Amino acid sequence: MLVPVRAPLTADSPASSEKKPFGDMPEWNLADLFPGADSPEFTMAFEKADADATAFEANYRGKLDALARSGGLIRTLADYEALGDLEGRIASFVYLNYVQNTADPDRAKLLGDTQDALTRLSTKTLFFTLEMNRIDDAVLDTAIATEPGLSRYRTWFAELRKAKPYQLEDRVEEVFHDKAQTGRAAWNRLFDETMSSLKFEVDGEVLGLEPTLTLLSGKDEKKREAAFGALSKVLYDNKRLFTQITNVLSKDKEISDRWRGFKDVAGSRHLANSVEREVVDALETAVRAAYPRLSHRYYAMKAKWFKKDRLNAWDRNAPLPSSDDRVFDWAMAQDIVLDAYGKFSPQLVDLAKPFFANGWIDAPVRDGKGPGAFAHPTVPSAHPYLMLNYMGKARDVMTLAHELGHGVHQRLAAAQGPLLASTPLTLAETASVFGEMLTFRSLLASATDPKTRFALLSQKVEDMLNTVVRQISFYSFERKVHTARREGELKTEDLNRMWLEVSAESLGPAITLNEGYDIFWAYIPHFIHSPFYVYAYAFGDCLVNSLYQRYMDAADGFEDKYFELLKAGGSRHHSELLKPFGLDAADPDFWNLGLSMIEGLIDELEATQPS
């Protein structure tokens, strides 16, 4: 599963290969997947995948019920996993190759052609889960209980059955599957290539999206305002395109939901995440209720620190006057994160080190490179790849800690195999946010200067607000958009109004939503690639806050239970995995425990602010 990009966090200016301001930084070596797109190995993989898919269809289509009764299902799952691993290896290679330079037409063509070929190929195996869900429950339960090896897939079967009420007739499913390439996937690609090609003029300098966004986190207020204006202007210049993309993808989802019978706009996401709507509703309710004592309170404090009555929109992520201005070269960042990981567990360091040594990270900023940061798990038979846009700030170090946590999690879960390794989004952010927390706590413990400590605390609070408050406001925005789209097409003004409504509610009265801010919904990639993904960030942050409190309260035995959680991947439900820690996401107090940690940090900031 692709882990969607995080919002860009850092940078003053793009790194260049000539200057190397942050030292030698790693770039991907994709040879662990394939030597190249023109290699015999890549061609042979396609040929084998096609042959195996054809054989799979011939061997098993129309026969699964009989195999369930005779004791032959385990073989079908083994073949299905092997084929999925091979197809996933091909898809991962062409996607990562494309992300390295989205402006390269040859890479874009390879991506498009490969996705088209894999879609045609996977149509041959589409029957498998559909037919599996037509097996009588009693027959399937007996097979799971009696056939050797089948019981380890019990959770996979349970999740498959949950999708049964939303399953369509086979030919309709094939149409949905085949049309995805010219539907959602095509609009996703249009968005990506458009965003990568946009240029923003800031005080006479022409910049890409990443450097322009990160100027909003710079110390120079005039630069921040100029970057804000440039972003607003270019997004407005392209508003018809972004509005059209949003309308088409929202309608596409509405059509799918209507055919499948999903009543709630986020129902399909909750099903994919293996989480109940009531749990997500409790999270959203708890966070929105906490806005006044979290974001509203903090931004009012920040306005006073800036000696202003209210902050402008371009001041929201501005560093404090006492902020940590250190520049961390790549070697320093690596040492900081590995040291923090090592204080928790040497095993964590052993799992992390290969990312730095073996070309599993692509760190530098380059023209045409995809924005933000992500961890791509590829397939269990290979290893994850991390993408960063590293620019030397403290937030970049935290981003490294975050994505490395994803990578470690993916490595540990790989042993579950292709069907069970993928972690539902509710727990997919656990290791990443925990890695950030370890790094933050390590830096905080080593800070002896009160101003440095204050800077670290304030930065962590802002990151938490961006992760919890901001992402829940994004979720609220998406609910508004997709609900309204069911009633008809939306104008840019409609989307702008909804964006301002959720922003005003979440940010509070201490933030002025300046003219031009209303279009800022347009560049958020999560809305395009993974509707309703965003609540996973808030889920993960609150979960880790609660987990970390358990770690501090009773460290003995925590490490083993933590690694067991990560190793489980998607093989067990979140309620079962959290039980050893005494945590229950269905309990409203669970969310309040996580939110109280943020509130505690704000308390500490207010009590220790330097004069």
C-alpha positions as CSV (number, residue, x, y, z in Angstrom):
1,M,0.0,0.0,0.0
2,L,1.3,3.5,-0.8
3,V,1.7,5.7,2.3
4,P,0.4,9.1,1.2
5,V,2.7,12.1,1.2
6,R,2.9,14.1,4.3
7,A,2.6,17.8,4.0
8,P,5.9,19.6,3.1
9,L,7.5,20.9,6.3
10,T,10.8,22.5,5.7
11,A,13.4,24.4,3.7
12,D,14.7,27.9,2.9
13,S,16.1,27.1,-0.5
14,P,16.3,24.0,-2.7
15,A,19.5,22.0,-2.4
16,S,21.6,21.5,-5.5
17,S,23.9,18.7,-6.4
18,E,26.7,21.2,-6.9
19,K,26.5,23.0,-3.6
20,K,25.6,20.1,-1.4
21,P,24.8,22.4,1.6
22,F,23.8,19.4,3.7
23,G,26.7,17.1,2.8
24,D,26.4,13.9,0.7
25,M,22.8,12.7,0.8
26,P,21.6,9.3,-0.3
27,E,19.5,8.7,-3.4
28,W,17.5,5.6,-4.3
29,N,19.1,2.5,-5.7
30,L,16.1,0.8,-7.3
31,A,18.2,-2.2,-8.5
32,D,16.9,-4.2,-5.6
33,L,13.6,-4.2,-7.5
34,F,14.9,-4.3,-11.0
35,P,18.2,-3.2,-12.7
36,G,16.3,-0.9,-15.0
37,A,13.2,-0.5,-17.1
38,D,15.1,-1.8,-20.1
39,S,16.6,-4.8,-18.3
40,P,15.8,-8.4,-19.2
41,E,14.7,-8.9,-15.6
42,F,12.0,-6.3,-15.9
43,T,10.7,-7.8,-19.2
44,M,10.8,-11.3,-17.8
45,A,8.9,-10.2,-14.7
46,F,6.1,-8.9,-16.9
47,E,6.0,-12.1,-18.9
48,K,5.9,-14.3,-15.8
49,A,3.2,-12.2,-14.2
50,D,1.0,-12.5,-17.3
51,A,1.6,-16.2,-17.4
52,D,1.0,-16.7,-13.7
53,A,-2.2,-14.7,-13.8
54,T,-3.5,-16.7,-16.8
55,A,-2.7,-19.9,-15.0
56,F,-4.3,-18.7,-11.8
57,E,-7.6,-17.9,-13.5
58,A,-7.6,-21.2,-15.3
59,N,-6.8,-23.2,-12.2
60,Y,-9.2,-21.6,-9.7
61,R,-12.0,-19.6,-11.4
62,G,-15.3,-21.2,-10.5
63,K,-13.7,-23.8,-8.3
64,L,-13.2,-22.0,-4.9
65,D,-16.3,-23.4,-3.3
66,A,-15.3,-27.0,-4.1
67,L,-11.8,-26.3,-2.9
68,A,-13.1,-25.0,0.4
69,R,-15.1,-28.2,0.9
70,S,-12.2,-30.5,-0.1
71,G,-9.4,-28.7,1.7
72,G,-7.5,-26.9,-1.1
73,L,-7.9,-23.2,-0.3
74,I,-4.4,-22.8,1.2
75,R,-2.8,-23.4,-2.2
76,T,-4.9,-20.7,-3.8
77,L,-3.8,-18.2,-1.2
78,A,-0.2,-19.1,-1.7
79,D,-0.4,-18.6,-5.4
80,Y,-2.4,-15.4,-5.0
81,E,0.2,-13.9,-2.7
82,A,3.1,-14.9,-5.0
83,L,1.4,-13.2,-7.9
84,G,0.6,-10.1,-5.8
85,D,4.2,-9.8,-4.7
86,L,5.4,-10.0,-8.3
87,E,2.9,-7.4,-9.6
88,G,3.6,-5.2,-6.6
89,R,7.3,-5.3,-7.3
90,I,6.7,-4.1,-10.9
91,A,4.3,-1.4,-9.8
92,S,6.6,-0.2,-7.1
93,F,9.6,0.1,-9.4
94,V,7.8,2.2,-12.0
95,Y,6.2,4.5,-9.4
96,L,9.4,5.2,-7.6
97,N,11.2,5.7,-10.8
98,Y,8.6,8.2,-11.8
99,V,8.6,10.1,-8.5
100,Q,12.3,10.7,-8.8
101,N,11.5,13.0,-11.8
102,T,7.8,13.6,-12.6
103,A,8.7,16.0,-15.3
104,D,10.5,13.3,-17.4
105,P,8.0,12.3,-20.1
106,D,9.7,8.9,-20.6
107,R,9.2,8.1,-16.9
108,A,5.6,9.3,-17.1
109,K,5.0,7.1,-20.1
110,L,6.5,4.1,-18.4
111,L,4.3,4.7,-15.4
112,G,1.1,5.0,-17.5
113,D,1.9,2.0,-19.8
114,T,2.8,-0.2,-16.8
115,Q,-0.3,0.8,-14.9
116,D,-2.4,0.0,-17.9
117,A,-0.8,-3.4,-18.4
118,L,-1.1,-4.3,-14.7
119,T,-4.8,-3.3,-14.8
120,R,-5.4,-5.6,-17.7
121,L,-3.4,-8.4,-16.0
122,S,-5.1,-8.1,-12.6
123,T,-8.5,-8.3,-14.3
124,K,-7.8,-12.0,-14.6
125,T,-7.6,-12.4,-10.8
126,L,-10.4,-10.0,-9.9
127,F,-12.7,-13.0,-9.5
128,F,-10.8,-14.4,-6.6
129,T,-12.0,-12.3,-3.7
130,L,-15.5,-11.9,-5.2
131,E,-15.9,-15.7,-5.5
132,M,-14.3,-16.2,-2.1
133,N,-17.1,-14.1,-0.6
134,R,-19.8,-16.3,-2.2
135,I,-18.7,-19.3,-0.3
136,D,-21.2,-20.2,2.4
137,D,-20.0,-18.8,5.8
138,A,-20.3,-22.2,7.5
139,V,-18.3,-23.9,4.8
140,L,-15.6,-21.2,5.0
141,D,-15.5,-21.3,8.8
142,T,-15.0,-25.1,8.7
143,A,-12.2,-24.7,6.2
144,I,-10.4,-22.1,8.3
145,A,-10.7,-24.3,11.4
146,T,-9.6,-27.5,9.8
147,E,-7.3,-26.9,6.8
148,P,-3.6,-26.7,7.9
149,G,-2.2,-23.2,7.5
150,L,-5.5,-21.4,6.8
151,S,-6.2,-20.1,10.3
152,R,-3.4,-17.6,10.1
153,Y,-5.5,-15.8,7.4
154,R,-8.5,-15.6,9.7
155,T,-8.3,-11.8,10.0
156,W,-8.0,-11.4,6.2
157,F,-11.1,-13.5,5.7
158,A,-13.0,-11.5,8.4
159,E,-12.1,-8.2,6.6
160,L,-13.1,-9.7,3.3
161,R,-16.5,-10.7,4.6
162,K,-17.1,-7.1,5.9
163,A,-16.9,-6.0,2.2
164,K,-19.5,-8.6,1.2
165,P,-22.5,-6.3,1.5
166,Y,-20.8,-3.8,-0.9
167,Q,-19.7,-6.3,-3.5
168,L,-21.1,-6.1,-7.0
169,E,-21.7,-8.6,-9.8
170,D,-18.5,-9.8,-11.3
171,R,-18.8,-8.0,-14.7
172,V,-19.7,-4.7,-12.9
173,E,-16.6,-5.1,-10.7
174,E,-14.5,-5.6,-13.8
175,V,-15.8,-2.4,-15.4
176,F,-15.0,-0.5,-12.2
177,H,-11.5,-2.0,-12.1
178,D,-10.7,-1.4,-15.8
179,K,-12.1,2.1,-15.9
180,A,-10.0,3.2,-12.9
181,Q,-7.0,3.8,-15.2
182,T,-8.9,6.4,-17.3
183,G,-10.8,7.6,-14.2
184,R,-9.4,8.2,-10.8
185,A,-5.8,7.2,-11.6
186,A,-5.7,9.6,-14.6
187,W,-7.0,12.5,-12.6
188,N,-4.5,11.7,-9.8
189,R,-1.7,11.8,-12.3
190,L,-2.9,15.1,-13.8
191,F,-2.9,16.6,-10.3
192,D,0.6,15.4,-9.6
193,E,2.1,16.5,-12.8
194,T,0.4,19.9,-12.6
195,M,1.6,20.5,-9.0
196,S,5.2,19.5,-10.0
197,S,5.2,21.9,-12.9
198,L,3.9,25.0,-11.1
199,K,6.2,27.9,-10.5
200,F,5.9,30.6,-8.0
201,E,7.6,34.0,-8.2
202,V,8.7,35.2,-4.7
203,D,10.5,38.6,-4.7
204,G,11.8,38.0,-8.2
205,E,12.9,34.4,-7.6
206,V,11.1,31.6,-9.4
207,L,10.5,28.6,-7.1
208,G,8.7,25.3,-7.1
209,L,6.0,24.3,-4.7
210,E,8.3,22.8,-1.9
211,P,10.6,25.8,-1.5
212,T,7.6,28.2,-1.7
213,L,5.6,26.4,1.0
214,T,8.6,26.2,3.3
215,L,9.2,30.0,3.1
216,L,6.0,30.1,5.2
217,S,8.1,28.5,7.9
218,G,10.9,31.0,7.6
219,K,11.9,33.9,9.9
220,D,11.6,36.7,7.3
221,E,8.0,38.0,7.6
222,K,8.1,39.8,4.3
223,K,9.3,36.6,2.6
224,R,6.4,34.7,4.3
225,E,3.9,37.2,3.0
226,A,5.4,37.2,-0.4
227,A,5.3,33.4,-0.6
228,F,1.7,33.4,0.7
229,G,0.8,35.9,-2.1
230,A,2.6,33.8,-4.8
231,L,0.9,30.6,-3.7
232,S,-2.5,32.2,-3.7
233,K,-2.0,33.8,-7.1
234,V,-0.9,30.6,-8.8
235,L,-3.5,28.5,-7.2
236,Y,-6.1,31.0,-8.2
237,D,-4.7,31.1,-11.8
238,N,-5.3,27.3,-11.9
239,K,-8.6,27.3,-9.9
240,R,-10.7,25.9,-12.8
241,L,-8.5,22.9,-13.1
242,F,-8.3,22.2,-9.4
243,T,-12.0,22.7,-9.0
244,Q,-12.7,20.3,-11.9
245,I,-10.3,17.7,-10.5
246,T,-12.1,17.9,-7.1
247,N,-15.5,17.7,-8.7
248,V,-14.7,14.7,-10.9
249,L,-13.0,12.7,-8.1
250,S,-15.8,13.5,-5.7
251,K,-18.4,12.4,-8.2
252,D,-16.4,9.3,-9.1
253,K,-16.4,8.4,-5.4
254,E,-20.2,9.1,-5.1
255,I,-20.9,6.8,-8.0
256,S,-18.9,4.0,-6.5
257,D,-20.5,4.6,-3.1
258,R,-24.0,4.6,-4.6
259,W,-23.5,1.4,-6.5
260,R,-21.9,-0.4,-3.6
261,G,-24.4,0.9,-1.0
262,F,-22.2,3.0,1.3
263,K,-24.4,5.4,3.1
264,D,-21.7,7.6,4.7
265,V,-19.3,9.5,2.5
266,A,-16.3,8.1,4.5
267,G,-17.8,4.6,4.8
268,S,-15.4,2.9,2.3
269,R,-12.4,4.5,4.0
270,H,-13.5,3.2,7.4
271,L,-14.0,-0.3,5.9
272,A,-10.5,-0.2,4.3
273,N,-9.0,1.0,7.5
274,S,-10.7,-1.8,9.6
275,V,-12.1,0.8,11.9
276,E,-15.7,1.5,13.0
277,R,-17.3,4.8,12.1
278,E,-18.2,5.3,15.8
279,V,-14.5,5.2,16.7
280,V,-13.6,7.9,14.1
281,D,-16.7,10.0,15.1
282,A,-15.4,9.8,18.7
283,L,-12.0,11.0,17.5
284,E,-13.4,13.9,15.5
285,T,-15.7,14.9,18.3
286,A,-13.0,14.9,20.9
287,V,-10.5,16.9,18.8
288,R,-13.1,19.5,17.7
289,A,-14.2,19.9,21.3
290,A,-10.5,20.4,22.3
291,Y,-9.9,23.2,19.7
292,P,-10.4,26.0,22.2
293,R,-7.9,24.6,24.7
294,L,-5.4,23.5,22.1
295,S,-5.0,25.5,18.9
296,H,-7.1,28.5,19.9
297,R,-5.1,28.8,23.1
298,Y,-1.7,28.2,21.5
299,Y,-2.1,30.7,18.6
300,A,-3.3,33.4,21.1
301,M,-0.1,32.8,23.0
302,K,1.9,32.9,19.8
303,A,0.3,36.2,18.8
304,K,1.5,37.7,22.1
305,W,5.0,36.4,21.6
306,F,5.0,38.1,18.2
307,K,3.6,41.3,19.9
308,K,0.5,41.1,17.7
309,D,-3.2,41.1,18.5
310,R,-3.7,38.5,15.8
311,L,-1.5,36.4,13.5
312,N,-1.7,36.6,9.8
313,A,-2.2,33.3,8.0
314,W,1.4,33.5,6.8
315,D,2.5,33.7,10.5
316,R,0.9,30.5,11.7
317,N,3.9,28.3,11.0
318,A,6.5,31.1,11.5
319,P,9.3,30.2,13.8
320,L,9.3,31.9,17.2
321,P,11.9,34.7,17.8
322,S,13.7,32.1,20.0
323,S,13.3,29.3,17.6
324,D,16.0,26.6,16.9
325,D,17.8,28.0,13.8
326,R,20.4,25.3,13.7
327,V,21.1,23.7,10.3
328,F,21.5,20.0,10.5
329,D,23.6,18.4,7.7
330,W,22.6,14.9,6.7
331,A,25.2,13.1,8.9
332,M,24.0,15.0,11.9
333,A,20.4,14.2,11.2
334,Q,21.2,10.5,10.8
335,D,23.1,10.4,14.1
336,I,20.4,12.3,16.0
337,V,17.6,9.9,14.8
338,L,19.6,6.7,15.3
339,D,20.8,7.8,18.7
340,A,17.2,8.5,19.8
341,Y,16.0,5.1,18.3
342,G,18.9,3.4,20.1
343,K,17.9,4.8,23.5
344,F,14.7,2.9,23.1
345,S,16.0,-0.3,21.6
346,P,19.2,-1.5,19.9
347,Q,16.9,-3.6,17.7
348,L,15.3,-0.5,16.4
349,V,18.7,0.8,15.2
350,D,19.6,-2.5,13.6
351,L,16.3,-2.3,11.6
352,A,17.0,1.3,10.6
353,K,20.6,1.3,9.6
354,P,20.2,-0.4,6.2
355,F,18.1,2.5,5.0
356,F,21.1,4.8,5.2
357,A,23.7,2.4,3.9
358,N,21.9,0.7,1.0
359,G,20.2,3.3,-1.1
360,W,16.8,3.0,0.5
361,I,16.4,6.7,1.0
362,D,16.1,9.5,-1.6
363,A,16.8,12.7,0.4
364,P,17.9,15.7,-1.8
365,V,15.5,18.2,-3.3
366,R,15.6,18.1,-7.1
367,D,13.6,19.8,-9.9
368,G,10.7,17.6,-10.9
369,K,11.0,15.4,-7.9
370,G,7.7,14.6,-6.1
371,P,6.8,16.9,-3.1
372,G,6.7,16.0,0.5
373,A,7.9,12.8,2.1
374,F,6.7,9.2,2.2
375,A,7.6,5.6,2.9
376,H,6.7,3.1,0.2
377,P,6.6,-0.5,1.5
378,T,7.0,-2.0,-2.0
379,V,6.5,-5.8,-1.4
380,P,7.5,-8.2,1.4
381,S,10.1,-9.9,-0.7
382,A,12.0,-6.6,-1.1
383,H,12.2,-3.7,1.3
384,P,10.7,-0.2,1.8
385,Y,12.0,3.0,0.2
386,L,11.8,6.4,1.9
387,M,11.5,9.7,0.1
388,L,12.4,13.0,1.7
389,N,13.0,16.6,0.5
390,Y,15.7,17.3,3.1
391,M,16.6,20.9,3.7
392,G,18.5,20.9,7.0
393,K,15.9,22.3,9.5
394,A,14.9,20.7,12.8
395,R,11.6,19.8,11.2
396,D,13.5,17.8,8.5
397,V,15.1,15.8,11.2
398,M,11.7,15.0,12.6
399,T,10.4,14.1,9.1
400,L,13.4,11.7,8.8
401,A,12.4,10.1,12.2
402,H,8.8,9.8,11.0
403,E,9.4,8.2,7.7
404,L,12.1,5.9,9.1
405,G,9.5,4.7,11.7
406,H,7.3,3.8,8.8
407,G,10.1,1.9,7.1
408,V,11.0,0.0,10.3
409,H,7.3,-0.9,10.8
410,Q,7.0,-2.1,7.2
411,R,10.2,-4.2,7.6
412,L,8.8,-5.9,10.7
413,A,5.4,-6.6,9.2
414,A,6.8,-8.0,6.0
415,A,7.1,-11.4,7.5
416,Q,3.3,-11.6,7.5
417,G,3.3,-11.9,3.7
418,P,1.6,-9.9,1.0
419,L,-2.0,-10.4,2.3
420,L,-1.3,-9.6,5.9
421,A,1.7,-7.2,6.0
422,S,-0.2,-4.1,5.1
423,T,-1.2,-2.2,8.3
424,P,-4.6,-0.5,8.3
425,L,-4.2,3.3,8.3
426,T,-5.5,3.5,11.9
427,L,-2.2,1.8,13.1
428,A,0.0,2.7,10.1
429,E,1.1,5.9,11.7
430,T,2.1,4.3,15.0
431,A,5.8,3.6,14.5
432,S,6.3,6.8,12.5
433,V,4.8,9.1,15.2
434,F,6.5,7.1,17.9
435,G,9.9,7.6,16.1
436,E,9.2,11.3,16.1
437,M,8.4,11.2,19.8
438,L,11.6,9.4,20.6
439,T,13.6,11.9,18.7
440,F,11.9,14.9,20.2
441,R,12.3,13.5,23.7
442,S,16.0,12.8,23.1
443,L,16.6,16.3,21.9
444,L,14.6,17.8,24.7
445,A,16.5,15.8,27.3
446,S,19.9,17.1,25.9
447,A,18.7,20.7,25.8
448,T,20.3,22.6,28.8
449,D,19.7,26.2,27.5
450,P,16.1,27.3,28.5
451,K,15.7,29.1,25.1
452,T,16.6,25.9,23.2
453,R,14.2,23.9,25.3
454,F,11.4,26.4,24.8
455,A,12.1,26.3,21.0
456,L,11.9,22.5,20.9
457,L,8.7,22.5,23.0
458,S,7.0,25.1,20.8
459,Q,8.0,23.3,17.6
460,K,6.6,20.0,18.9
461,V,3.4,21.7,19.9
462,E,3.0,23.2,16.5
463,D,3.8,19.8,14.8
464,M,1.2,18.1,17.0
465,L,-1.4,20.8,16.2
466,N,-0.7,20.3,12.5
467,T,-1.0,16.6,12.9
468,V,-4.1,16.4,15.1
469,V,-6.1,19.7,14.8
470,R,-5.2,20.4,11.3
471,Q,-5.8,16.9,10.0
472,I,-9.2,16.6,11.7
473,S,-10.1,20.0,10.1
474,F,-9.1,18.5,6.8
475,Y,-11.4,15.5,7.5
476,S,-14.2,17.9,8.4
477,F,-13.6,19.7,5.1
478,E,-13.7,16.5,3.1
479,R,-17.0,15.5,4.7
480,K,-18.5,18.9,3.7
481,V,-17.2,18.6,0.2
482,H,-18.3,15.0,-0.5
483,T,-21.6,15.5,1.2
484,A,-22.3,18.7,-0.9
485,R,-21.1,17.0,-4.1
486,R,-23.9,14.4,-3.8
487,E,-26.3,17.3,-4.4
488,G,-24.5,18.7,-7.4
489,E,-21.3,20.2,-8.9
490,L,-19.4,22.6,-6.7
491,K,-18.0,26.0,-7.7
492,T,-14.6,27.2,-6.6
493,E,-16.5,29.7,-4.3
494,D,-18.3,26.7,-2.6
495,L,-15.0,25.0,-1.9
496,N,-13.4,28.2,-0.7
497,R,-16.2,28.9,1.7
498,M,-16.1,25.4,3.2
499,W,-12.3,25.7,3.6
500,L,-12.7,29.0,5.4
501,E,-15.4,27.5,7.7
502,V,-13.3,24.6,8.9
503,S,-10.1,26.8,9.1
504,A,-11.8,29.4,11.3
505,E,-13.3,26.7,13.6
506,S,-10.0,24.9,14.0
507,L,-7.5,27.8,14.1
508,G,-9.5,30.1,16.2
509,P,-9.8,33.9,16.6
510,A,-6.1,34.6,16.9
511,I,-5.5,33.7,13.2
512,T,-6.5,36.1,10.5
513,L,-7.6,34.2,7.4
514,N,-6.2,36.8,4.9
515,E,-7.5,37.3,1.4
516,G,-6.3,34.6,-0.8
517,Y,-6.2,31.9,1.9
518,D,-9.5,30.5,0.8
519,I,-7.9,28.7,-2.2
520,F,-5.3,26.8,-0.1
521,W,-7.3,23.6,-0.2
522,A,-6.2,23.2,-3.8
523,Y,-2.6,21.9,-3.1
524,I,-3.4,19.3,-0.5
525,P,-2.5,15.9,-2.1
526,H,-4.4,13.8,0.4
527,F,-7.7,15.0,-0.9
528,I,-6.9,13.8,-4.4
529,H,-5.0,10.5,-3.7
530,S,-6.7,9.1,-0.6
531,P,-10.0,10.6,0.4
532,F,-10.5,10.7,4.1
533,Y,-6.9,9.4,4.8
534,V,-6.1,12.4,6.9
535,Y,-7.8,11.2,10.1
536,A,-5.2,8.5,10.3
537,Y,-2.6,11.1,11.3
538,A,-4.7,12.3,14.2
539,F,-5.5,8.7,15.1
540,G,-1.8,7.9,15.1
541,D,-0.7,10.9,17.1
542,C,-3.3,10.5,19.8
543,L,-2.5,6.7,19.9
544,V,1.2,7.3,20.2
545,N,0.7,9.9,22.9
546,S,-1.2,7.3,24.9
547,L,1.3,4.6,24.1
548,Y,4.2,6.8,25.1
549,Q,2.5,7.6,28.4
550,R,2.2,3.8,29.0
551,Y,5.9,3.5,28.2
552,M,6.8,6.2,30.7
553,D,4.6,4.7,33.4
554,A,5.8,1.1,33.0
555,A,8.8,0.7,30.7
556,D,9.4,-2.9,31.7
557,G,8.0,-5.2,29.0
558,F,6.8,-2.3,26.9
559,E,9.5,-2.9,24.2
560,D,8.5,-6.5,23.5
561,K,4.8,-5.6,23.3
562,Y,5.6,-2.7,21.0
563,F,7.5,-4.8,18.6
564,E,4.7,-7.4,18.6
565,L,2.3,-4.7,17.6
566,L,4.5,-3.7,14.7
567,K,5.2,-7.3,13.6
568,A,1.4,-8.0,13.4
569,G,0.9,-5.7,10.4
570,G,-2.7,-6.2,9.3
571,S,-3.0,-9.7,10.8
572,R,-5.0,-8.5,13.9
573,H,-7.6,-5.8,14.6
574,H,-6.6,-2.6,16.4
575,S,-8.7,-3.5,19.4
576,E,-6.7,-6.7,19.9
577,L,-3.3,-5.1,19.3
578,L,-4.0,-2.3,21.8
579,K,-5.4,-4.5,24.6
580,P,-1.9,-5.5,26.0
581,F,-1.3,-1.8,26.6
582,G,-4.6,-1.3,28.4
583,L,-5.9,1.0,25.6
584,D,-9.3,0.9,23.9
585,A,-9.9,3.3,21.0
586,A,-13.7,2.9,21.5
587,D,-13.4,4.5,24.9
588,P,-13.7,8.4,24.7
589,D,-11.1,8.6,27.5
590,F,-8.6,7.1,25.1
591,W,-8.7,10.2,22.9
592,N,-8.7,12.6,25.9
593,L,-5.5,10.9,27.2
594,G,-3.7,11.6,23.9
595,L,-5.0,15.2,23.7
596,S,-4.1,15.9,27.3
597,M,-0.4,15.3,26.4
598,I,-0.6,18.2,23.9
599,E,-2.4,20.3,26.5
600,G,0.4,19.5,29.0
601,L,3.1,20.7,26.6
602,I,1.2,24.0,26.1
603,D,1.0,24.3,29.9
604,E,4.8,23.8,30.1
605,L,5.3,26.4,27.3
606,E,3.2,29.0,29.1
607,A,5.0,28.4,32.3
608,T,8.6,28.5,30.9
609,Q,8.5,31.1,28.1
610,P,11.7,33.0,28.1
611,S,11.6,36.7,28.8
